[in-house]
């Protein structure tokens, strides 16, 4: 089982695909759930504490708006924990928007920088493209080890006959 970060980080569609393949998905909902259940939070959905933007400084400069730092205080640890990643480019709001373009850019930057096996696909516009995207995701997930092995090599992440998606293993 591999811990897989996703972008958008709250996509239930991606989360479901990953869980069905027996991997652990790292989602924004799980991070927020931990915070909402925390006794320090007085009034959910105000689920950020004063310390969260400070924690977010690890991922974003002081000049970055506090909302971005607050979001990154939740998303950043998920990215750090990831052993693989799936990024869906150009996804519409309903697919899993986090509501902030700068946070989106920063999240994708950190996912790519992590050096873990990463599948990048474009959001589909037709039924055939949707089937193709799901097949690529399933192939990628099947290529990941079922144990927490750190022996992830790039050769195991090649999707046969695919020249549209980007599968990388940096590092």
Secondary structure, DSSP 8 states (H G I E B T S, - for coil): --EEEEESTT-HHHHHHHHHTT-EEE-HHHHHHHHHTSTT-SSTT----HHHHHHGGGTS-TTS-HHHHHHHHHHHHHHHH-SEEEEEET--HHHH--S-HHHHHHHHHHHHHT-SEEEEEE--SSHHHHHHHHHHHHHHHHHS-SS------GGGG--TT--SSEEE---
